[in-house]
Amino acid sequence: AVRALEEGSSHPLGIALVKYCTEKAKGKDSAVEVLSSEEVAGKGIKGLVRHGEEEVEVLIGNESFVNAQQAHTPSGTSDTTLAAWKSAGRSVVLVALSDPSLPSASTKPAFSVAIRIAIADTPRPEASTVISALRKAGKEVWMLSGDNEVTARAVARGLGIEDGKVVAGVLPHEKAGFIKELRERTMKRKNCFTRREKEKARVVACCGDGLNDTAALAAADVGWVHFRRFYYVYPEI
């Protein structure tokens, strides 16, 4: 079901999940039919699948997305594992299935978390070197991430970005909003001819990957896209 729903996803984590599921399902016939699906930008994907005679609603996404549906966490499941994953800089993805055995307070189905997955979104090898060079040149370096704060800060520290320059848990339009805010800030610079300080608008460059960064890239003075190729999936079923 995870592979079937994520096959049309443009998100890097979705692509990583498809690759992982494909490798694990070699030689197996999944026989899962996708009846409907909807990608929620910056959060995850939800859909309805059919397996045999059974139809199941599926949620795949970050904690806030799945928790917003009040998905039930099976007894005996520890939060320690999730905390360890986040501290190690891994992105957490939850898979929840509709469960008719659970009571529901509305007409919406009740969900139960079936799989917890950690994905290591490995930075490009040159990333820390580039960031170090930018900081030495007097440039401010910020990190905008849709991931949770613990994971985002863990990744940022490994790249040499201080906690105060990390903005986590933001949706695509919120990233664009922050870029616009940075552009509106001014800074004092000395005029080389008059030696007098004057206010000058900041020039903001933004680098991102995936369609979720399109709005932020467009909002910056300079925007460019890079693609990552290294993802490691750690499932907990």
PyMOL commands that set and color helices and strands:
alter all, ss='L'
color gray80, all
select helices_A, chain A and resi 2-6+12-24+63-67+79-87+127-136+149-159+163-165+172-184+211-219
alter helices_A, ss='H'
color red, helices_A
select strands_A, chain A and resi 32-40+44-51+54-61+91-98+111-121+143-144+166-167+186-190+197-201+205-208+222-225+231-236
alter strands_A, ss='S'
color yellow, strands_A
deselect
rebuild
show_as cartoon
